[in-house]
Amino acid sequence: MHNLIYTTFAIPRKTELDTLLLIESIRTFGGELSDNPLWVLIPAGFDPLTEPTQEKLDQLKVQIIPFEARPEILKFPFAAKIEALASIEAQAQEQAKRLVFMDRDTILLQEPTEFLISADQALGYRPVHHKLIGSDWSAPLDDFWQLIYEVCDVSDEKLFPMWTHTGEQIRPYFNAGMFILRPERGLLAQWQEVFLKWYRQPPFQAYYEKDQLYAIFIHQAIFSGVLLHVLSPEEMCELSPKINYPLHLHHEIPIEKRPTTINELITVRHENIFDEPGWQQLPITEPHKSWLETQLPDIKNHLGLLSRPSTIDENPGSGDKARGLAGQKDN
């Protein structure tokens, strides 16, 4: 049995560049964990991954796993990801002690030994990058989070403070774009069950109508509620800020919490920062800077700068994107 399996969720054509960049980084910088199995989950019934991507994934020893999802699921922000992960949880139970999920806008920069959470820990997590719809630890509980705790059956004694990357103290709000879990605990199936039961119910619909952020992040709020209900604090392991660091929010991180160089981090999230001029001005040194400068044009050239639209709802965003830009990634 493997010590861990990496997995990510991809959409043919639209997200292949990010997906390949993530996988190349794991195989290049993962150290003793670089050769672990890597599963890419894609929706069935749509156009397949392009031939160049298929060939590259074969070279990198990646397993492509299609999953079934109903049309209404594919159109709701992040719901397809929940379906994808729940569909492979049982399969992972038979093959690995740990299942590592990373959103495709992730790059691994060094051997992720922190991913090897101990036998008594069921979850390795990072808090969200910044609060957005989260609940301020020092403020009274708002109606939205009261509703989340009611539908997920979360008692007050399960709550504890955590700090976002940008320095806000909040009630537990786990980043659904990166986590490690024990597949035998069935956490993903429970997330799917609660999400499907509640996400279209009128109490939540009212919040979507009030602010699109609630529709974008309802999956992450329910994820947090399910984890709090099922797990004790002792079964949860908060990973270091070197993991899931928001490169696209680097200048919003308190100065005392910023890394001296990006190279000292373990994984970073980049959203579309590499599409912007001047990203080289970030404190990235060798060998990672040259690797990025080589990989980005190579992959774009390999894919022919594909831009065919996807039928999956990828428009609602998160983080900076949730303030008006597009891109379906968790923060």
Protein Blocks (a to p, Z undefined) as FASTA:
>chain_A
ZZbdcdddddehjlmmmmmmmmmmmmmmnmmmlmgccdddddehiacddfklmmmmmmno
pacddddddfklmmpghklmmmmmmmmmmmmmmmofbdcdddfkbccfbdcfklmccfkb
cbdcdddfblmlmccfkbccdfklmmmmmmnopafklpccdddfkopacdddddfkbccd
dfklommmmmmmmmmmmmmgmklmmmmmmomklmmmmmmmmmmmmmmmmpcfklpccddf
kgopafklmmmpcfklpcfbfklpmbdcekjmmmpghklmpccddfklmmmmmmmmmmmm
mnoopabdcfbdfkbcchjllnopacdddZZ
